[in-house]
Amino acid sequence: MKIVISHVTRMQKGFICVAGVDLATRQHVRPVLRSQMRKALLARYGGPFDIGRIVDLGWTRYVGSRPETEDYLFHAGDARVLGDMPAREFWALLQGFAKRKLGEIFGKDLLPCGLHCCAVDEGRGIASLGCFVPSDRPRLCFQRHDPSSRGRIRIGFTSGAYDFELAVTDIRLYGEDHVTPNPEAMQRAAYRLQTAPGVILGVGLTRPFKGEADEPARHWLQVNNLHFEDDPCWRLD
């Protein structure tokens, strides 16, 4: 299976998640291992994965279930880099997938939870990955609830009558530990969100977890990656 990487996100410290588009079927694919994927598989550490990179995964086996319908098991040692997709071609690919309504990506089971977020109950939904075109210019911000915390990156935008404020897990906005937000990278990205000719948000659902102890586990909506028309394959280096 050959895919072009469109999603590269941070997970817990030292771990990542990647996803892309199958060049044969034009469907989203999330390569997964039997254990969590380590950051050593990023291109910056000698691995195969980076935004816009074409990777032959080798052997794969479908292991998806709702809403993670994109999951394919693979062997990390078999993954082979074939090259980088040209920027214009990559942007055109994203445009071909991008939707202007989140419900078109995740289905009717995506429902508001809390003030500015949405989620899907376990076992529901039709997808966990997509590309979204916001109707307004998204606003990137940094939140710190107490002086001892590293803080977190959030993004605000409007879709229909709903104002979103979602977590951002784009690994390019974080430091080497992939946990601490990178102020310089955030500042550049915030500027480009306001000035780029076009913006597409790579969106996704988390693995299920409980927002509160007395609530059921849900898959929460987040923004995985920021894509800019004038530099769709931008990289941290």
N, C-alpha and C positions, 0 to 999 in steps of 0.2 A: 504494500500500500504506500503510495506517494502522496504526501500532504505538504501544503505550504502553511507555515506557522502564522497564526493570526492572534493568538492569546498566549501571553506569558505572565503568570501571576505568582505573587508570593503566597506562601502558606505559613505554617509555623516555622520558627527559626531553622534555617538549613534545608527547607523543603520548598518545592515549587509545584506548579501545575501548568501544563501546556496544552494547547489545542490548535487545530488548524482545519484546513479544508482539503478534502480528498479530491485530487486533481482528476480522477476518473468519474466520480459520481457527483461532484460539486456539493457534497454534504459535509456538515461539520463533524469532526472526529476529535475525540480526546484520548490520546494514548495513555494507558495506565499500566502500572506494574502491580505485582502481588503485594508490594509494600509501597509506602509513600515514595514519591520521586525526589531524589536529592538534587541540591543546587549544582552539583558537579556536572550535571547534564546540560547546563547552560553553555552557550558558545564561549562566553568570556572565561570559562574555566576549562575549556577544551572539549566540551560536549557538543552535540549537534543542534541544539535548539536556540533559535533567536527569531525575532519578528521578521517576516518576509523570507525566511530561509526555507528551501525545498528539501524535505527529508524523506528518504525511503525507509519506512519502518521495518521492512522485511515481513516476517510472519506476524499475522495478527489474528485474534479471535474475538468476535463480538461478545461483550459481557454487559451490555447496557440494560437499564431498567428505568422506568419512569421515576423522576423526570430526566435522569441522566442517560438519555437515549443515545448519546454520542460515544460512549465508552468502548474502547477496543484494547484488549490486552496485547502487549508486545514484549519483546526481549530487548532491553536497553543496549546490549552488546551488538545487536544486529542493525541498529539505526545508522544510516549512512547519509551524509550531506551530499546533495546533488548540485547545490549552488543557491543563488539568491534570485528571487523573482524581481524583474525590473519594477521600479517604483510605480510607474503609470499603470502597469498591468496589475500590480497588487491593489492599487486604489480602485481600479475598475472591478476587480474581484470582490472587494468589500462592498462597493456600491451595489453589485448584483445581489448581495444577500441582505443589505440593510433594509430595515423596516422603520416606518414612522410611528408605529404603535407597538407598545410592549406586548400587548395581548396577541398580536400577530406572531410574535416570537415564542412566547411561553404558554399561550392558550388561556382559556377562561378561568383556569384554576389559580392564576396569579391575582391575589387579592390584597388590598391595603392591610397593613399591620403596623400599628403605631401611628405616629404623626406623619412621617415622611418616607415610609418604606413600604415594600410589598414582599410577599412571600408565597410559597406554594407548599401545601401540606405534603407529607411523605406519601409516595406512591401516586401522586397526582401530577398533572402538567404534561406537556407534550415535548418539551425540550429544556435544556439547561444552559444553552449557549446561543448567542446571536449577535447581530450588529444592529445598532439603533442610531437613527438620525434625529437628534433633538430639535424641537421646534424653535428653541431660543439658544442663546450662547450659554453653555454650562459655566458654572462658577466654582473654581477650585478653592478649598479652604483648609486650614489646619486647625485642629481642635486639641486642646490639652486640658483635661479635667483637674489635674493637680500637678504641682511643680516636679514631682518625682517621675511622672509618666513620660514616655517617649512621644506621646501624642498620636493622633491619627489623621489620615487624609480623608476628606469628604468632598463630594461633588454635588452641586445643586443644579437642578434644571426643572422645567415644567413640561408635562406631557398631558394634554387635554386640560382638565380642570384640576389636576393633581400636582402639587409641588413636591418634588423628590429631594432628598438629601441622603446620598448613599455612600457606603464605604468604597474606597478606591484601592485596588490591590495590584495595580500596574507596578511590576517589579522595578521598572526604570525610575520610579519616583522615590526609591528607598536606598539607603546606604548599603555598604558591603555586608552588613549583617542581615539585610533584607527585612528588618523590623523597624529601624529608625528612619523616619522620613528625611529625605535629602532636601534641605531648603532651597538650594540653587536649582535643582532639577524641578522642584515644584514651581518656583518662580517662572522658569522658562516655559513650563507647560501651561501655567495659568495665562501667560501672555499669549501663547499660541492659540489657546482656546478662544480668545477674543479676536485674533487677527487672521487666523488661517482662512483661506478661501472656503474650505469645507471641513466639517468635523464629523467623525463617526465614532461612536462609543462601542467598544467591545463589552457586551454585558453577559452576565452569567448568574447562575444560582449556586449558592454555597452547598456543601454537603450538609445534611440536616443537623441542626442543633437547637436547643431550647433558648429562646430569648429571655425567659423567666422560668424559675424552677417549677412553677405550677402550670406552665403552658406545654402543649405538645411540641415535639421537635418539628421544625420547618426548614425548608430550603429558602434562604433569604436572597433577595435581589442585591447585586453589587455591580460595580463597574470594574471590569477586568483590565481594560486597556484604552488608551486615548490614541486615536488615529487622525492625523492631519493631512489634508489633501496635498499640501505643498512639500510634505516630507513624511509619507505614510510608513516608511520603514525605519524611522528614527531609532537610534540606539544610544545607550548611555555613554558609550565611548566615542 
